[in-house]
């Protein structure tokens, strides 16, 4: 084989039958049923990532419709028309590049030509690749013909950006979504190619090639072709990593463990090693995000009832840093910043999770607290004012700000002066325990106090009690009062003497 006649692997291994198309079974099944049931549409739109088989499927579909004994899904290899279509020399299957033929005049010429009958085939088929590159005027010139074409004309459009195609065009076509090809299917196809080409390749190398292709079979075949030129007939994982600046899977897993455990020094050392080896930081970040995702999925499958919040926050931080690493001025610096932000994000916890953890520490405390009076008598001069009823919010403030676990006491030099403006009946009412069953009734009494004159004494007493509670609330330490009021929006409704034995 001479140099001029050499064909790259991606062209030599292009599928010649629908059965050889990898990863698009839903497309093959739909087109096959349409041919068998003779429900062939006049226009099709193939949408999907690059290298997933859109143009190849258009050729296979044209061959299935036009071969001598067709239409049928499978076409014999010795079909002359089939071979001409696959080689691009059939007069009735016209492939047009939308990027270079996007003017309105060229579309008008196409519209005029399609009126003529096919020369040798059953249908005249127009395959327009990258159709989203057509101008709006070109689209408008195609609308009428696309909606009501001659019976012998079929259109197949292919694009990687369906959002740029006019809705009026999309509504006139049957749309087929081509999916990214899974890694295992790409590895299987590459294994088949290597066996036929007599190439010895490590499984880890094939896995690295498939991951780097990002769902495109053509990309994977092009990478394999380049590695054969670089390595010959022996391809190892280290060759793939050296040529494309990738990182071994084991090192990605180790770096992910460093992030989850918060080992800053180890993270920076790994980043320095990546820089010295010429690693592609963006690809390393994508591989790291894939590993954290796998860790998250494994944690969820264990079924131990715990939510891996740390992995979720780390994954969010890595995804947020992708654009920074890809388009920033210093890839290494941005890569390090992204990893350190991921560590800090993994350390944070949501407020509701902390409250759930704290509320589940001592379930028996609630029953014991219900036996305690809701209010306590005023202490003599110089004695500490009792703290308010322990709530999860107060426990949370102590855990967040590392305050001591014992109750915080505040001494007022002259409590009588602080309470001198309160009537004696209010003080006496604070000595009496409040029945919990009457709380709802008292709230209803407060709402109708203004309308019912008989409820005035009770409403006045509640106002006086609230004033006393507010005064004693002001005696709390500034830090505790700030957290309860500003952070957790606490509503102080009673004062209770704290039993030291019940504190956690």
KEMIBA-42973 format. One line per 3 residues: number of its first residue (from 1); for each residue x, y, z of C-alpha. Coordinates in steps of 0.5 Angstrom, whole numbers, plus 500, padded with zeros to 3 digits. Each point is the difference from the previous one (the first is absolute). Layout:
<rs>
NUM) X Y Z ~ ... $
</rs>
This chain:
<rs>
1) 500 500 500 ~ 503 507 498 ~ 500 506 504 $
4) 495 503 495 ~ 495 495 501 ~ 500 499 507 $
7) 493 501 504 ~ 500 502 507 ~ 497 495 505 $
10) 494 505 501 ~ 498 499 492 ~ 502 493 499 $
13) 496 498 506 ~ 494 504 498 ~ 493 496 501 $
16) 498 497 494 ~ 494 497 502 ~ 495 502 506 $
19) 502 494 504 ~ 507 503 501 ~ 497 507 502 $
22) 503 500 508 ~ 495 503 505 ~ 494 502 496 $
25) 496 494 500 ~ 494 505 501 ~ 501 503 494 $
28) 501 494 496 ~ 494 497 503 ~ 495 506 498 $
31) 503 500 493 ~ 500 493 499 ~ 492 500 502 $
34) 499 506 495 ~ 503 496 494 ~ 496 494 502 $
37) 494 503 501 ~ 501 505 494 ~ 499 506 504 $
40) 506 504 497 ~ 499 507 502 ~ 503 506 495 $
43) 505 503 505 ~ 504 498 506 ~ 504 504 505 $
46) 506 496 503 ~ 502 504 507 ~ 506 498 504 $
49) 507 501 502 ~ 506 499 495 ~ 502 493 498 $
52) 494 496 502 ~ 498 498 493 ~ 495 505 498 $
55) 503 501 493 ~ 502 493 499 ~ 492 498 502 $
58) 498 505 495 ~ 504 496 494 ~ 498 493 503 $
61) 493 503 500 ~ 500 502 493 ~ 504 493 498 $
64) 494 497 503 ~ 495 504 496 ~ 503 500 493 $
67) 504 493 499 ~ 497 496 494 ~ 496 495 504 $
70) 498 505 506 ~ 497 503 504 ~ 503 496 506 $
73) 504 501 506 ~ 506 495 498 ~ 503 501 493 $
76) 505 495 497 ~ 507 502 500 ~ 500 498 492 $
79) 495 505 498 ~ 503 505 495 ~ 495 506 502 $
82) 502 499 508 ~ 507 500 498 ~ 499 506 496 $
85) 496 504 506 ~ 505 498 505 ~ 506 502 496 $
88) 497 507 499 ~ 499 499 492 ~ 493 499 499 $
91) 496 506 496 ~ 494 499 504 ~ 503 501 507 $
94) 502 507 501 ~ 504 501 506 ~ 501 508 501 $
97) 504 503 506 ~ 495 505 503 ~ 506 504 502 $
100) 503 502 493 ~ 493 500 497 ~ 496 504 504 $
103) 498 506 495 ~ 493 501 498 ~ 502 499 493 $
106) 503 494 501 ~ 494 497 503 ~ 495 503 495 $
109) 504 496 495 ~ 499 494 504 ~ 493 501 500 $
112) 500 500 492 ~ 504 494 499 ~ 496 496 505 $
115) 494 501 495 ~ 503 495 495 ~ 500 492 501 $
118) 505 496 502 ~ 505 497 495 ~ 501 493 502 $
121) 497 499 507 ~ 493 500 503 ~ 501 506 504 $
124) 504 507 500 ~ 503 501 507 ~ 503 506 502 $
127) 505 500 506 ~ 501 506 503 ~ 506 500 506 $
130) 500 505 505 ~ 493 503 498 ~ 500 505 506 $
133) 506 504 496 ~ 495 502 494 ~ 497 508 501 $
136) 493 501 501 ~ 499 502 493 ~ 502 494 498 $
139) 496 496 505 ~ 494 504 498 ~ 501 499 492 $
142) 500 492 502 ~ 494 500 504 ~ 494 499 495 $
145) 504 495 496 ~ 502 496 507 ~ 493 500 502 $
148) 497 498 493 ~ 506 497 496 ~ 499 496 494 $
151) 498 492 501 ~ 507 498 498 ~ 504 505 505 $
154) 502 498 507 ~ 504 505 504 ~ 505 498 506 $
157) 503 505 504 ~ 506 499 505 ~ 502 505 506 $
160) 503 501 506 ~ 497 506 503 ~ 492 499 499 $
163) 499 506 504 ~ 502 504 494 ~ 495 497 495 $
166) 494 504 499 ~ 494 497 503 ~ 496 500 493 $
169) 505 496 497 ~ 500 495 506 ~ 493 499 500 $
172) 500 498 493 ~ 505 494 502 ~ 500 494 504 $
175) 505 501 505 ~ 505 494 502 ~ 505 501 506 $
178) 507 497 500 ~ 502 499 506 ~ 508 500 503 $
181) 502 493 499 ~ 502 497 507 ~ 507 498 502 $
184) 499 493 500 ~ 498 500 493 ~ 505 504 497 $
187) 505 495 504 ~ 497 494 497 ~ 500 503 493 $
190) 508 502 501 ~ 501 493 502 ~ 497 498 493 $
193) 504 504 496 ~ 507 499 504 ~ 499 492 499 $
196) 498 501 492 ~ 506 505 500 ~ 505 495 504 $
199) 501 506 505 ~ 502 498 507 ~ 497 505 505 $
202) 499 500 508 ~ 493 500 502 ~ 502 506 505 $
205) 502 504 493 ~ 493 498 497 ~ 496 503 506 $
208) 505 506 500 ~ 498 501 492 ~ 493 499 501 $
211) 499 505 506 ~ 504 505 496 ~ 495 499 494 $
214) 495 503 504 ~ 494 496 497 ~ 503 500 493 $
217) 502 494 496 ~ 503 504 494 ~ 504 504 506 $
220) 502 493 503 ~ 502 497 493 ~ 505 506 498 $
223) 503 500 507 ~ 502 493 499 ~ 502 501 493 $
226) 505 505 503 ~ 503 496 505 ~ 501 494 495 $
229) 504 505 497 ~ 504 502 506 ~ 501 493 503 $
232) 499 495 494 ~ 497 494 502 ~ 501 500 508 $
235) 496 505 503 ~ 500 501 508 ~ 496 505 505 $
238) 506 504 501 ~ 501 501 492 ~ 493 503 501 $
241) 501 504 506 ~ 507 503 497 ~ 497 502 493 $
244) 493 503 503 ~ 502 503 506 ~ 496 495 504 $
247) 500 498 508 ~ 500 493 502 ~ 493 498 503 $
250) 504 498 506 ~ 503 507 501 ~ 493 503 499 $
253) 497 495 505 ~ 505 502 505 ~ 499 508 499 $
256) 493 499 501 ~ 501 497 507 ~ 505 505 502 $
259) 494 505 498 ~ 495 496 504 ~ 505 500 506 $
262) 502 507 500 ~ 508 499 499 ~ 502 506 497 $
265) 507 499 499 ~ 499 494 496 ~ 496 503 496 $
268) 505 506 498 ~ 505 494 499 ~ 496 497 495 $
271) 498 506 496 ~ 508 502 500 ~ 501 493 497 $
274) 495 501 495 ~ 503 506 498 ~ 507 497 499 $
277) 497 494 496 ~ 496 505 495 ~ 493 497 502 $
280) 494 503 497 ~ 497 503 507 ~ 493 501 496 $
283) 500 492 499 ~ 503 499 507 ~ 494 504 503 $
286) 495 496 496 ~ 503 493 502 ~ 500 503 507 $
289) 492 502 499 ~ 499 493 497 ~ 503 496 506 $
292) 496 505 505 ~ 494 498 497 ~ 501 492 500 $
295) 502 501 508 ~ 493 504 501 ~ 496 494 496 $
298) 504 495 504 ~ 498 503 507 ~ 493 501 498 $
301) 500 493 498 ~ 502 497 507 ~ 494 502 503 $
304) 502 502 507 ~ 495 505 500 ~ 506 506 500 $
307) 500 505 494 ~ 507 501 497 ~ 499 508 501 $
310) 507 501 500 ~ 501 497 493 ~ 494 504 497 $
313) 504 506 502 ~ 506 498 498 ~ 497 498 493 $
316) 497 507 499 ~ 506 504 502 ~ 504 496 494 $
319) 495 501 495 ~ 500 507 502 ~ 507 501 499 $
322) 500 496 493 ~ 499 507 496 ~ 506 503 504 $
325) 505 495 499 ~ 498 500 492 ~ 500 507 499 $
328) 504 503 505 ~ 507 503 500 ~ 504 495 504 $
331) 497 493 500 ~ 504 498 505 ~ 498 505 505 $
334) 493 500 498 ~ 501 492 501 ~ 502 501 507 $
337) 495 505 502 ~ 495 495 498 ~ 502 494 504 $
340) 501 505 506 ~ 493 502 499 ~ 497 493 499 $
343) 504 499 507 ~ 496 505 504 ~ 494 499 496 $
346) 500 493 503 ~ 501 502 507 ~ 494 504 500 $
349) 493 497 503 ~ 493 503 499 ~ 497 503 506 $
352) 494 495 499 ~ 505 494 500 ~ 503 502 507 $
355) 493 501 503 ~ 498 493 498 ~ 507 498 503 $
358) 499 504 507 ~ 493 498 500 ~ 501 493 500 $
361) 505 500 505 ~ 496 499 507 ~ 492 498 498 $
364) 499 499 507 ~ 501 508 502 ~ 493 502 497 $
367) 496 496 505 ~ 504 502 506 ~ 500 507 498 $
370) 492 500 500 ~ 500 499 507 ~ 504 506 502 $
373) 496 507 501 ~ 500 505 494 ~ 502 506 504 $
376) 505 501 506 ~ 499 505 506 ~ 505 506 500 $
379) 506 499 503 ~ 503 504 506 ~ 505 506 499 $
382) 507 497 497 ~ 497 493 498 ~ 500 498 492 $
385) 494 500 496 ~ 498 493 498 ~ 501 499 492 $
388) 494 499 496 ~ 498 493 498 ~ 505 496 496 $
391) 498 500 493 ~ 504 497 494 ~ 501 507 497 $
394) 504 501 507 ~ 504 493 500 ~ 502 502 493 $
397) 502 507 502 ~ 505 497 505 ~ 502 494 495 $
400) 502 506 494 ~ 503 505 505 ~ 503 495 504 $
403) 497 503 507 ~ 500 495 506 ~ 495 495 501 $
406) 498 503 507 ~ 495 505 500 ~ 502 507 500 $
409) 498 505 506 ~ 500 507 500 ~ 500 504 506 $
412) 495 506 501 ~ 503 505 506 ~ 492 503 501 $
415) 495 495 498 ~ 495 504 504 ~ 501 506 496 $
418) 500 497 493 ~ 493 497 502 ~ 497 506 504 $
421) 496 502 495 ~ 496 494 500 ~ 494 499 504 $
424) 500 495 505 ~ 494 496 497 ~ 505 498 494 $
427) 506 498 505 ~ 495 495 504 ~ 497 497 493 $
430) 508 498 498 ~ 500 496 507 ~ 494 496 498 $
433) 501 494 495 ~ 497 501 493 ~ 496 494 498 $
436) 502 498 493 ~ 493 498 498 ~ 498 507 500 $
439) 505 503 496 ~ 495 499 494 ~ 494 503 503 $
442) 505 506 503 ~ 502 502 493 ~ 493 500 497 $
445) 498 505 506 ~ 506 504 498 ~ 497 501 493 $
448) 493 502 502 ~ 502 504 506 ~ 499 507 496 $
451) 493 498 498 ~ 498 497 507 ~ 500 504 506 $
454) 500 494 505 ~ 506 498 497 ~ 504 507 502 $
457) 503 498 507 ~ 503 493 496 ~ 503 504 494 $
460) 503 505 505 ~ 503 495 504 ~ 503 496 494 $
463) 503 507 498 ~ 503 501 506 ~ 503 493 501 $
466) 503 501 493 ~ 503 506 502 ~ 503 497 506 $
469) 503 494 495 ~ 503 505 496 ~ 503 504 505 $
472) 503 493 503 ~ 502 498 492 ~ 504 507 500 $
475) 504 497 506 ~ 503 494 495 ~ 507 500 498 $
478) 501 504 493 ~ 502 494 496 ~ 495 496 502 $
481) 494 505 499 ~ 503 502 494 ~ 500 493 497 $
484) 493 498 503 ~ 497 507 497 ~ 504 501 494 $
487) 502 493 497 ~ 494 496 502 ~ 495 505 501 $
490) 498 497 507 ~ 493 502 503 ~ 501 501 508 $
493) 493 497 503 ~ 502 498 507 ~ 506 499 505 $
496) 502 494 503 ~ 505 498 506 ~ 505 495 497 $
499) 501 493 503 ~ 508 499 500 ~ 499 493 499 $
502) 496 501 493 ~ 505 504 497 ~ 504 496 494 $
</rs>
